[in-house]
Amino acid sequence: MRFLTFPFPSTKARLSGVALMLLVLAGCSGPGAITRLDTLSDEEAARQSAAVLADMLDTCRAHECGFGVDPGAGVDTVLVDRAAGRLTVRFNDAFAQQPFRTDGVQALETKVLQSLALIAPDWQPELEVLGVSPGMLVPNIYAEDEGSDHKRWPSPQPPAPLVTHVTRPWLQEGNLYGRHVAVWPSHGWYYEGRLDRWEWQRARLFQTVEDLFPMSFVVPYLAPMLERAGAFVHMPRERDVQPNEVVVDNDGHLITARPDLTPALPPDIPPEAPTGNRYLEVSDAGLSWQEGRSPGFRVLDSLRTENPFEEGTHRVMRTSAVETASISWIPDIPETGNYAVHVAYGGTDNPTEDARYVVHHAGGESHVLVNQRMMAGTWVYLGTWTFDAGQHPESGRVVLTNESTTPGRTLSADAVRFGGGMGSVVRGDQLSGRPRFTEGARYYMQYAGFPDTLVYNVTETENDYVDDYRSRAEWVGYLRGAPLGPNKDRNAEGLGVPVDVSLAFHTDAGVTGTDSTIGTLMIYSSKGMEGERDFPSGFSRFANRDLGDAMQTQIVDDIRALYDSTWTRRAIWDRDYSEAVRPNVPGVLLELLSHQNFADMRFGLDPRFRFDVSRAIYKSLVRFMADQYGFDPIIQPLSPDHLEARWEGDAIRLTWQPVDDPLEPSATPDAYIVYSRTAASGFDSGRRVEGTEFLFTGARPGTVYGFRVAAVNAGGESAPSETVAAARSDRGQETALIVAAFDRISAPGTFEAGSHAGFAGWVDEGVPDGLDLSYVGDQYDFDRNSAWLDDDSPGHGASWSTWETRPRIGNTKDYPLVYAQALLDAGMGSETVSDEVWNTRSETPAPGGLAIVIMGEERRTDGPGRPSEFEAMPATFRAVLQHHLESGGTLFLSGAHLATDAAGPGSDPESVQFARDVLGFIWRTDRAVQTGSALVLPGTLDGPASVQFNTDPMAPVYRVEHPDALDPVEGSETLLRYTDNNMSAGVGRPGHSVILGFPFETILDPATRAAFMRAIVHYLD
């Protein structure tokens, strides 16, 4: 970020007759003897008033006066109008660095009157801050109706959706549907010309780097929350962490076919098609796709100064009331996984507003409409779906048809992109060598077709650092276009997107040197690049302050309620930082916390904190736009829990419960969305359900079915729940009950010892929520007194770079699918309940049958400011386990920490006794091995001779860093031993229980998992 200085324009004095303006310097002497102003000269009257008010502010800093006083607040100017008996008091800019509310303004005015009563009983004081009355600094959303500033409301702007998900119609009911939010996570990997190398813009500290850290809030949490409310989220950096990329383009891949040769939605490819990615045009007789007049995208191996959207062509066709033409983009996917799908189209005259795309993916079909009146000549994000490796036209392609509700418009088609890919911009004759999502905005903007000198090369030099932070804000202007375009040319046509709000997300706030947190700072600008108080469209830039105050208030209130009642609310700065002053739409720069400060990062590395803060930001944006556009700010619900998937005849009965949000009364579900999949596919587009249960019919024997549920209301859709699974074997009716008990997500462990402190992976590496894209490596400098020298030697908190750019997998909450498939391969069916259900059941969930409990890395976890969570086997859980076993049931239980949590040092004595007497083990160590190999003892389990579980942080399942060793007691036996040291890795009692010190789901080879499960089932039979 760069600090830009502009002259502060003088405020027109409202004086009658002769007036005197005096600048009253901070630190002026006190008033001495109190003297009435009407007996003093104008100069002395002003001095006397300023001194009295300075004393008032000092008093109010130390004692509550009903309004806040910033440490730097003071009186800047006093205007004396003797003829009118009026004092105009102008406070300095620092006085505005606090939130203003109506009652606080009234308290301020009363205090000023009281303070001046002795010296000016007949004078009328008028107060100004930032050139306006203090009441004007009360955000509209907190002001009384009569106190609202209508100039901070834009002209009526109806919703303008860019992308509409036809197969998810409930998103169109979200209160942000058709709204546009521009969000950029700070910094990124960039080329430093002075050193002739690519590097981070910030230092690696406390296991992360600011270039990635804000992305760990925005990409997995904030952006999906906004999108599930119906908004379109624009980002100037690559959002997809998928390092693979497949681009299918008409340039170089053109295949044409007549309908009599190839169906419009082809199950196979014409024989003349080239191998690899395939692009196919189809049209009725007498029609053909034509080349558009404007340029289009072309795939280039690398980019220097080229704009790839100026190097190729695009295709055009007239829309029709019925489909008469189509295009298919068929990728050759290199690796099965999740891929973001982006489409591109060219600029045309009279473009269609409902370009109809159908995405065929591993979970089925998703239908999407795109308004081509916006965003021509760049990438447009449709969504993220699962695609299988290879070329699969039936489940791996994108189709565009010319069917439209407005026939005769122009439809454009260009490239389709699958995945995020690797950086392709050459600087200093070097590619970055990193996935594109790690790179700074300046490079993605070039790849996305934005103009150089208006957006990403603002300096027109080789200073990529400056260009990167300036480009993010100028990018907003180009999205919007005239008259709110980039500051070099506000009348540039741009992309025509009616951006409603922008947010720059940073975490660079300094170091305390103590164990206290830095807290949250908010930066806005009440002026534009030319010092103007209004946006080019005419409404007031004080809307920026409204947004900043609302966002900071929501963040701090929520953190104080959920984590830390003393969380610091720092100043609201009115500064001309580039990312605050350049956008010509309402926008702010958020400094959430300090990635440089250990106390802050104890919160920042906790995925629960990241979710809650992201939700606070989302809520503030909803409330700001609700005030701007006059709708009811309903907040989307939280994810349901208490899931069950149980067989009911030949159908699967799915049930769940809503989760209350104690901070948001409006976050109550109106309905639910049920998503389903098979183990061999991705999730479908969901179906709406009015109650809290759903009967899934048509289940086939021999297939594993998975389900997750989201809640929905007028605020949008929640994040999906954990996944539950069910299957029925075609070899029999025996069914096992899977208990999904792995809920834990947490920050790494910490330690503090005198002058040394930090994150201790050797104690606990923590559990990411799904993917952690911000992890760079373990901390290695723990000395609080270690000084910063430069970003390569940043002192306390310095961390390795071992794993950066490769997102670390944590708890994906879909493990019942793994167990259900292994059971099915072993000849058994399955059904699932969550541990919330299990813990509240007094009766046996599976009388006489097999219960399989997924513990994963569940263990008691103390988060900063949070009560202990995720205990592996609390008393209620133990009671149900015991009842199940005493009722004749059998048990398979596995997890990395279950033995330590239940029977290790510090455990509840009753839990230790339960482990010994009921489960048949005693704890030995929570550091059994670092390698993941265990040998099956002969004569115990009739299956594989050994198993390999995962200890690699970059494998496709979470790593087991600290497996347990547990020994059998009398009546039990050791089943497996760790290869390294022969410690006991699992114990069992035939026909009773199997307990493993590592999680079953981390066995990497599916065939081994199936054989091992078959052996366990046989052992317990």
Secondary structure, 3 states (H helix, E strand, C coil): CCECCCCCCCCCCCCCCCCEEEECCCCCCCCCCCCCHHHCCHHHHHHHHHHHHHHHHHHHHHCCCCCCCCCCCCEEEEEEECCCCEEEEEECHHHHCCCCCHHHHHHHHHHHHHHHCCCCCCCEEEEEECCECHHHHCCCCCCCHHHCCHHHCCCCCCCCCCEEECCCHHHHHCCCCCCEEEEEECCCEEEECCCCEEECCCCEECCEECCCCCHHHHHHHHHHHHHHCCCEEECCCCCCCCCCCEEECCCCCEEEECCCCCCCCCCCCCCCCCCCCEEEEEECCCCCCEECCCCECCCCCCECCCCHHHCECCEEEECECCCCEEEEEECCECCCEEEEEEECCCCCCCECCCEEEEEEECCEEEEEEECCCCCCCCCEEEEEEEECCECCCCCCEEEEECECCCCCCEEEECCEEECCCECCECECCECCCCEHHHECHHHHHHHCCCCHHHHHCCCCCCCHHHHHHHHHHHHHHHHHCCCCCCCCCCCCCCCCCCCCEEEEEECCCCCCCCCCCCCEEEEECCCCCCCCCECCCCCECHHHHHHHHHHHHHHHHHHHHHCCCCCCEEEEEECCEHHHHCCCCCEEEEECCCCCCHHHHHHHCCHHHHHHHHHHHHHHHHHHHHHHHCCCCCCCCCCCEEEEEEEECCEEEEEEECCCCCCCCCCCCCEEEEEEEECCCCCCCCEEECCCEEEECCCCCCCEEEEEEEEEECCEECCCCCCEEEECCCCCCCEEEEEECCCCCECCCEEEECCEEEECCCCCCCECECEECCCCCCECCCECCCCCCECCECCCCEECCCCCCCCEECECCCHHHHHHHHHHHCCCEEEEEEHHHHHCCCCCCCCCCEEEEEEECCCCECCCCCCCECCCCCHHHHHHHHHHHHCCCEEEEEECCHHHHHHCCCCCHHHHHHHHHHHCEEEEECCCCCCCEEEECCCCCCCCCEEEECCCCCCCCCCCCCCCEEEECCCCEEEEEECCCCCEEEEEECCCEEEECCCHHHECCHHHHHHHHHHHHHHHC
